[in-house]
Amino acid sequence: MEPSTGVKRVLICLAGLALLKISEYFILGPKLEEAAGAPNFYIKNPRVNHPRCDACRVIASRLDDTFREADSKIEHLGQELSEQEVVDIVNNICTEYSFRYIELIEWEGYLRLAVPPLETWEQRGRPALSGEGIHWPERMAKHCHHMADKMKGIEIYDLWLRTGHSDPAEWFEFLCEGEGVFGDCLVDIGPDSWPAEVCMEKETQEQKNGGTVKAFLSQQSKL
């Protein structure tokens, strides 16, 4: 008895997904290996060793690489990126998919993030026990948005033009060794301290409290 049309379609879809995964392994995998084998020399060595600093360095690297590539296509025309182009770049970088290759490891007694193109990528495959249960791509995407939200719209690109365009090291210093939210690589920070998650929890709690107050006032108005 031949399989039904529906079963054939399901099998075709599964075969397609399997082919995509295989293609990703053979196409994207080697590129990441190449990045790990020849780390971006623009990435400064960390002043401190902890996951937040590694996260900031990776985010700074992704932004620098993408802005530089996009800007090089129009710079000779005397043009700059539009605000929408900048927003699209940030939104494309600050995604779980963008940080899908990441792992919390213990290296030389420190908790670090193994992620290309950092020097830690070569140490992947030896996960730290304390990282169990944490979805790191999601945490990275949130932290990326948290940092980018402090430089909304075209501002993040303008800041990159003034710092990273001529000297990538200055971009890393500004983004990771600056003040406030831009100081991830200045002092030791605990592995569970992520401001984006704290802000989201606070907003959720405020929304719950606001809903409770509205419900109470609504009940009182009916009395």
Phi, psi and chi 1 to 4 in degrees:
 res  aa     phi    psi   chi1   chi2   chi3   chi4
   1 MET       -  124.9 -176.9  177.0  179.5      -
   2 GLU   -76.1  146.0  -67.1 -173.1    2.3      -
   3 PRO   -62.2  150.0   -7.7   14.7      -      -
   4 SER   -69.3  167.1   65.2      -      -      -
   5 THR   -60.8  -39.4  -56.9      -      -      -
   6 GLY   -62.5  -42.5      -      -      -      -
   7 VAL   -64.7  -40.4  172.7      -      -      -
   8 LYS   -60.9  -41.0  -71.6 -178.5  178.6  178.5
   9 ARG   -64.9  -41.3  -71.9  176.3  178.0  173.1
  10 VAL   -62.3  -43.9  170.4      -      -      -
  11 LEU   -63.6  -38.4  -68.5  174.9      -      -
  12 ILE   -64.8  -42.2  -68.3  172.3      -      -
  13 CYS   -62.6  -44.5  -71.5      -      -      -
  14 LEU   -63.0  -40.2  -69.7  175.1      -      -
  15 ALA   -64.5  -38.0      -      -      -      -
  16 GLY   -64.6  -42.6      -      -      -      -
  17 LEU   -64.2  -40.8  -70.8  173.1      -      -
  18 ALA   -62.9  -39.9      -      -      -      -
  19 LEU   -64.7  -39.2 -176.6   60.3      -      -
  20 LEU   -63.0  -42.4  -75.4  173.9      -      -
  21 LYS   -63.5  -41.9  -76.0  -64.8 -178.9 -177.2
  22 ILE   -64.8  -41.1  -66.6  172.0      -      -
  23 SER   -63.4  -41.4  -60.6      -      -      -
  24 GLU   -61.1  -40.3 -179.7 -179.0  -78.4      -
  25 TYR   -64.3  -44.3  177.8   80.8      -      -
  26 PHE   -83.6  -23.3  -75.3  104.5      -      -
  27 ILE   -97.9  -52.8  -63.7  174.2      -      -
  28 LEU   -78.8  -36.6  -64.3  179.4      -      -
  29 GLY   -54.1  -54.0      -      -      -      -
  30 PRO   -58.7  -33.7  -26.2   36.3      -      -
  31 LYS   -65.4  -40.4  -69.7 -177.1  178.8  179.7
  32 LEU   -67.9  -38.4  -70.2  172.1      -      -
  33 GLU   -62.5  -39.8  -67.4  -69.1  -15.4      -
  34 GLU   -64.2  -41.1 -177.7 -179.5  -10.5      -
  35 ALA   -64.2  -37.2      -      -      -      -
  36 ALA   -72.0  -36.2      -      -      -      -
  37 GLY   -72.2  -25.7      -      -      -      -
  38 ALA  -131.3   77.7      -      -      -      -
  39 PRO   -55.3  147.1  -23.5   33.6      -      -
  40 ASN   -60.3  116.3 -171.9  -24.8      -      -
  41 PHE   -70.7   -9.5   64.5   89.5      -      -
  42 TYR   -76.5  -19.7  -69.4  131.8      -      -
  43 ILE   -76.6  119.9  -61.8 -179.1      -      -
  44 LYS   -70.4  148.0  -69.3 -173.5   58.7  177.3
  45 ASN   -65.3  143.6  -70.6  -32.9      -      -
  46 PRO   -70.2  140.9   26.5  -34.9      -      -
  47 ARG   -77.8  -26.7  -67.0  174.1   57.4  173.1
  48 VAL  -133.1  160.6  -69.4      -      -      -
  49 ASN  -116.7   97.2  -63.8  -61.4      -      -
  50 HIS  -161.3  162.8   57.2   70.4      -      -
  51 PRO   -58.4  -38.2  -27.4   35.8      -      -
  52 ARG   -63.8  -38.0  -86.2 -101.6  -56.9  -87.9
  53 CYS   -67.0  -43.6 -179.9      -      -      -
  54 ASP   -61.0  -41.2  -71.5  -27.7      -      -
  55 ALA   -60.0  -45.2      -      -      -      -
  56 CYS   -64.1  -41.5 -175.2      -      -      -
  57 ARG   -63.5  -39.2  -66.4  165.0   68.1 -139.8
  58 VAL   -67.8  -44.9  170.6      -      -      -
  59 ILE   -61.6  -44.2  -67.5  167.6      -      -
  60 ALA   -61.1  -40.1      -      -      -      -
  61 SER   -65.6  -44.7  173.0      -      -      -
  62 ARG   -63.8  -42.9  -59.2  -79.9  171.1   86.0
  63 LEU   -64.4  -44.8  -71.1  169.5      -      -
  64 ASP   -62.1  -47.7  178.6   70.1      -      -
  65 ASP   -60.7  -44.5  -71.6  -16.3      -      -
  66 THR   -72.4  -43.7  -49.3      -      -      -
  67 PHE   -61.5  -41.6  -79.7  147.9      -      -
  68 ARG   -64.6  -42.9 -168.2  170.8  -57.5  -78.5
  69 GLU   -66.1  -44.7 -179.3  179.5   -0.1      -
  70 ALA   -67.8  -40.4      -      -      -      -
  71 ASP   -68.2  -33.6 -166.6   70.1      -      -
  72 SER   -64.8  -21.5   66.4      -      -      -
  73 LYS   -80.2  -17.4  -63.2  175.6 -179.2  178.0
  74 ILE  -126.2   -9.7   57.1  174.7      -      -
  75 GLU   -59.8  -41.5 -176.0  179.3   16.6      -
  76 HIS   -67.5  -13.7   64.8  -74.4      -      -
  77 LEU   -93.2    1.0  -58.7  173.6      -      -
  78 GLY    74.3   23.0      -      -      -      -
  79 GLN  -110.2  165.6  -60.3  177.1    2.3      -
  80 GLU  -129.4  163.7  -65.3 -177.2   -6.9      -
  81 LEU   -66.1  146.4  -61.2  178.0      -      -
  82 SER   -80.3  165.6   67.0      -      -      -
  83 GLU   -61.7  -39.4 -179.0  171.2   -6.6      -
  84 GLN   -65.2  -38.4 -172.8   57.6   53.6      -
  85 GLU   -64.1  -39.5  -72.3  173.4  -38.0      -
  86 VAL   -65.6  -45.1  172.6      -      -      -
  87 VAL   -60.6  -41.8  170.3      -      -      -
  88 ASP   -63.5  -41.0  -70.9  -18.3      -      -
  89 ILE   -61.8  -47.5  -74.0  174.0      -      -
  90 VAL   -62.2  -45.2  171.2      -      -      -
  91 ASN   -65.2  -31.8  -73.2  -23.2      -      -
  92 ASN   -74.0  -32.4  -74.4  -28.6      -      -
  93 ILE   -78.3  -43.0  -69.1  174.9      -      -
  94 CYS   -83.0   59.6  -63.4      -      -      -
  95 THR  -128.6  157.6   61.9      -      -      -
  96 GLU   -62.2  -37.9  -66.2 -177.6   27.2      -
  97 TYR   -61.9  -37.8 -175.5   80.2      -      -
  98 SER   -63.4  -29.7  176.9      -      -      -
  99 PHE  -111.9   29.8  -60.0  107.9      -      -
 100 ARG   -69.0  -24.7   63.4 -164.8 -179.4  -77.9
 101 TYR   -96.0   92.3  -64.8  101.8      -      -
 102 ILE  -157.9  147.9 -172.1  169.5      -      -
 103 GLU  -156.5  135.0 -177.2  180.0   -3.6      -
 104 LEU   -81.1  125.1 -176.8   71.0      -      -
 105 ILE  -127.5  166.8   61.7  170.8      -      -
 106 GLU  -112.6  121.9 -173.9  170.4  -14.2      -
 107 TRP  -136.6  121.9 -175.2   28.5      -      -
 108 GLU    55.0   35.9  -62.0 -179.3  -14.9      -
 109 GLY    86.2    2.3      -      -      -      -
 110 TYR  -118.6  147.9  -63.6   99.3      -      -
 111 LEU   -81.1  125.8  -71.6  177.1      -      -
 112 ARG  -135.5  167.2  -57.3  -72.6  -59.0  -83.4
 113 LEU  -104.6  121.5  -70.9  179.5      -      -
 114 ALA   -90.0  111.1      -      -      -      -
 115 VAL  -157.9  135.8   54.0      -      -      -
 116 PRO   -71.4  144.4   24.5  -31.5      -      -
 117 PRO  -101.8   28.9   37.1  -34.5      -      -
 118 LEU   -70.8  160.6  -63.1 -171.8      -      -
 119 GLU   -63.7  -20.2   68.6  -75.9  -10.1      -
 120 THR   -71.8  -18.2   54.2      -      -      -
 121 TRP   -59.6  -30.5 -178.9 -122.5      -      -
 122 GLU   -68.8  -16.2  -64.3  179.4   -6.6      -
 123 GLN   -96.5    6.1  -52.5  -58.9  -41.6      -
 124 ARG   -62.8  161.4   65.8 -166.3 -177.8  -77.9
 125 GLY    95.5   -1.6      -      -      -      -
 126 ARG  -127.6   66.6   50.2 -174.9   78.4  174.7
 127 PRO   -61.6  145.3   24.5  -33.7      -      -
 128 ALA   -78.5  140.3      -      -      -      -
 129 LEU   -64.0  -31.3  -64.6  177.6      -      -
 130 SER   -70.3   -9.8   57.3      -      -      -
 131 GLY   -91.6    2.0      -      -      -      -
 132 GLU   -67.0  138.4  -67.0 -178.2   -7.9      -
 133 GLY    86.3   -2.6      -      -      -      -
 134 ILE  -103.0  128.7  -61.6  174.4      -      -
 135 HIS   -89.9   93.6 -172.0   50.7      -      -
 136 TRP   -66.0  -37.0  -75.9   98.0      -      -
 137 PRO   -57.8  -39.3  -28.8   38.0      -      -
 138 GLU   -67.1  -42.7  178.8 -177.3    6.7      -
 139 ARG   -62.9  -40.7  174.5  169.6  -81.6 -178.5
 140 MET   -65.7  -42.7  -75.9  -68.6  -62.8      -
 141 ALA   -61.5  -41.8      -      -      -      -
 142 LYS   -64.9  -42.8  -71.1  178.7  179.5  177.5
 143 HIS   -67.0  -37.0 -165.2   58.9      -      -
 144 CYS   -61.6  -47.2 -178.3      -      -      -
 145 HIS   -64.9  -38.7  -85.9  -63.5      -      -
 146 HIS   -59.9  -42.6  177.9   74.3      -      -
 147 MET   -70.9  -44.6  -63.0 -179.4   67.4      -
 148 ALA   -65.5  -31.3      -      -      -      -
 149 ASP   -65.1  -18.4  -75.9  -13.4      -      -
 150 LYS   -80.5   -7.3  -53.0  -57.2  177.7 -176.7
 151 MET  -134.9   67.6  -55.4  169.3  -77.3      -
 152 LYS   -67.2  151.5  -71.0 -172.8  177.8  -64.6
 153 GLY    60.5 -132.3      -      -      -      -
 154 ILE   -75.6  -14.0 -160.5   73.3      -      -
 155 GLU   -59.1  -41.3 -176.0  179.7   -3.2      -
 156 ILE   -63.5  -36.4 -171.7  171.4      -      -
 157 TYR   -70.7  -41.5  173.5   62.0      -      -
 158 ASP   -60.3  -41.4  -73.3  -20.4      -      -
 159 LEU   -66.4  -37.8  -71.5  168.4      -      -
 160 TRP   -65.8  -40.0  175.1   80.5      -      -
 161 LEU   -60.5  -37.5  -75.1  173.9      -      -
 162 ARG   -80.0  -18.6  -77.5 -174.9  -85.4  168.1
 163 THR  -119.4  -70.4   56.5      -      -      -
 164 GLY   -71.0  -24.9      -      -      -      -
 165 HIS   -57.9  -44.7 -176.3  -92.9      -      -
 166 SER   -92.5  -28.9   58.5      -      -      -
 167 ASP  -147.5   99.3 -175.5    0.6      -      -
 168 PRO   -53.9  -30.7  -26.5   35.6      -      -
 169 ALA   -61.6  -34.6      -      -      -      -
 170 GLU   -67.4  -33.8  -71.9 -170.5   16.8      -
 171 TRP   -64.6  -43.3  172.6 -114.5      -      -
 172 PHE   -64.5  -41.2  -76.0   91.6      -      -
 173 GLU   -64.5  -42.3  -70.6  175.5    4.0      -
 174 PHE   -64.9  -45.5  166.6   75.4      -      -
 175 LEU   -78.0  -30.5 -147.0   60.0      -      -
 176 CYS  -119.0  -15.1  -55.1      -      -      -
 177 GLU  -127.1   30.4  -62.2  175.9    0.1      -
 178 GLY   -98.9 -138.6      -      -      -      -
 179 GLU  -113.2  153.6  -60.5  178.6   -6.6      -
 180 GLY    60.3 -124.9      -      -      -      -
 181 VAL   -64.2  -17.1   68.9      -      -      -
 182 PHE   -98.9   31.1  -54.6  120.3      -      -
 183 GLY  -121.6   32.3      -      -      -      -
 184 ASP   -61.7  -24.7  -77.3  -11.7      -      -
 185 CYS  -109.4   22.9  -68.3      -      -      -
 186 LEU   -97.1  -39.1  -74.6 -179.7      -      -
 187 VAL  -134.9  165.1  -63.9      -      -      -
 188 ASP   -68.6  133.2  -72.1  -32.7      -      -
 189 ILE  -129.9  137.4  -58.7  172.9      -      -
 190 GLY   -62.6  150.8      -      -      -      -
 191 PRO   -66.5  -15.5   25.0  -34.7      -      -
 192 ASP  -104.7   10.7  -62.0  -40.1      -      -
 193 SER   -98.6  102.2  176.2      -      -      -
 194 TRP  -132.5  105.5  -63.6   84.8      -      -
 195 PRO   -57.7  -33.2   20.5  -33.0      -      -
 196 ALA   -61.8  -39.6      -      -      -      -
 197 GLU   -71.3  -35.9  -64.8  175.8    4.0      -
 198 VAL   -64.3  -43.8  173.5      -      -      -
 199 CYS   -63.3  -40.7  -69.8      -      -      -
 200 MET   -66.5  -40.1  -69.6 -175.4   69.0      -
 201 GLU   -64.6  -39.3  -70.4  175.2    1.1      -
 202 LYS   -65.2  -44.1 -176.6  178.1  179.2 -179.0
 203 GLU   -63.0  -40.7  -70.8  175.9    1.2      -
 204 THR   -62.6  -42.1  -59.4      -      -      -
 205 GLN   -66.6  -39.8 -172.3   59.7   45.5      -
 206 GLU   -64.6  -38.5  -72.0  176.6  -10.9      -
 207 GLN   -64.9  -39.7  -70.8  174.4   -3.1      -
 208 LYS   -64.7  -44.4  -71.0 -179.1  178.2  177.8
 209 ASN   -64.2  -40.3  -66.7  -21.7      -      -
 210 GLY   -63.3  -39.6      -      -      -      -
 211 GLY   -65.4  -36.9      -      -      -      -
 212 THR   -65.8  -43.0  -58.1      -      -      -
 213 VAL   -64.0  -44.1  171.2      -      -      -
 214 LYS   -62.3  -40.5  -72.2 -179.6  179.4  178.6
 215 ALA   -64.2  -40.6      -      -      -      -
 216 PHE   -65.1  -44.8  173.7   76.5      -      -
 217 LEU   -64.9  -37.0  -67.1  175.1      -      -
 218 SER   -63.9  -40.7  177.3      -      -      -
 219 GLN   -66.2  -40.6  -70.9  178.4   -8.5      -
 220 GLN   -65.3  -35.1  -68.8  -63.9  -49.1      -
 221 SER   -70.1  -20.5   64.4      -      -      -
 222 LYS   -86.9  -13.1  -65.6  177.5 -178.3  178.9
 223 LEU   -75.0      -  -63.5  177.2      -      -
